[in-house]
Amino acid sequence: MSKKEIIATKSAPGAIGTYSQAVRSGNTIYISGQIPLDPETMDIVDDTFEAAANQVFSNLEAIAAAAGGSLEDAVKLTIYMTDLANFATVNTIMAKHVPEPYPARAAVGVASLPKGVPIEIDAILVIG
């Protein structure tokens, strides 16, 4: 049986449901979907889609760092958006946070997301 280790950091929003920020199994890190919550206030960053997307990537970066890695270690991202018209914008923002070579990725249009936010991203990292 595989051991799993829970990854948690105060530098990213705490869980708002029955999940962990991330789980390590071997050298693989599974980061739960992150929404644009400010980790200090737990308020939604909702000025613009760009601000929301940057906050989501900042949250992912904080959890990756807590696991001993970075978004450079990402092998798969799944991006959920309530408006796929933001596809080009999320590409530009992702390029600022995730270095090449880029991980595999899916962008999925959804009807709604928790707390009414416009974007959520989860990630799988392989470290070491």
PyMOL commands that set and color helices and strands:
alter all, ss='L'
color gray80, all
select helices_A, chain A and resi 49-66+71-73+84-97+114-116
alter helices_A, ss='H'
color red, helices_A
select strands_A, chain A and resi 5-7+22-25+28-34+74-81+104-109+119-126
alter strands_A, ss='S'
color yellow, strands_A
deselect
rebuild
show_as cartoon
